[in-house]
Amino acid sequence: MSAHPHAPRANRPFTRTDLEHGAPRILNKGRWANATVLVHEQAGAQWVVKDFLDCPLLYRETLGRFMVSRELSALEGLRGLAGVPSEPFRIDAYAFAYRFVPGIEMADAGPDRATPEFFRTLEAAVLAMHARKIAHLDLRYGGNILVSDAGEPLLVDFQSHVKLRGLPEFLKKWLENVDLAGVYKHWSHRHPESLGAERLAFLGRANRWRKLWVLKGYFGLKPQHHKNPPPGKS
């Protein structure tokens, strides 16, 4: 696919030209090393767009391009799974998009929305993600989990993800446990009575070995989280 920002439509739902001619709603204005995140409407459908085009030239042409390919690769690997952004596609070398889901960040959701059933569904979504050989690795941050208007979980921001296929079994299990510990952390804060003895014991063990986890955010760098994260913020 052409890397030019104004590449032809091909089979994409919209192009850079459509984006520029529209009136997108900005969710987060990216800083020098962060994508601008916005919602674009095309033919009656709403899409979340993560766009590195306005980043400084050197970053845009190196890590910006890499981050687009990296996160899109994760979403493609999870295509069709409940609980992850749907219909992802590349707009050009600097941006990609997926379907917008109205909802709120789990960090902002009260216990009436982040219910025990919500957390059971979230746990199942994470296990299904692991079955596709992908670990998210940033689920301790509540802004990366959305609660849709329908009450379903949605995992977002896969820039820190790791592909599990081919890794040693002990390392694969460790990375999977990082994700589950994040889920159980939030669950224990909202509805500890429904966590159950097995999950509670797992969380206790995870909190002890978490001190050994040296990576923070993207490739060991501390993540720059935003109050209004990528997709689905209504």
JOWO-V65261 format. One record per pair of residues at least 12 apart in sequence whose C-alpha atoms are under 6 Angstrom apart, sorted by the first residue. I is the first residue (numbers start at 0). J is the second residue. If there is no record, write none. Layout:
# JOWO-V65261
i=[I;I]
j=[J;J]
This chain:
# JOWO-V65261
i=[2;2;4;14;23;23;24;24;25;31;34;34;34;35;35;36;36;36;45;46;46;46;47;47;47;47;47;48;48;49;49;50;50;51;51;52;64;64;70;70;82;82;82;82;83;83;85;85;99;100;101;101;101;101;102;102;102;102;102;102;103;103;103;104;104;105;105;105;105;106;106;121;132;132;132;133;133;133;134;134;134;135;135;136;136;138;138;139;143;159;180]
j=[91;92;91;90;38;39;37;38;37;54;49;50;51;49;50;48;49;229;99;97;98;99;96;97;98;99;230;95;96;94;95;93;94;63;93;93;92;93;157;158;124;152;153;154;153;154;97;98;231;231;147;148;231;233;146;147;148;231;232;233;145;146;232;142;145;141;144;145;146;141;142;152;162;163;164;161;162;163;160;161;175;157;160;160;178;178;181;181;155;217;202]
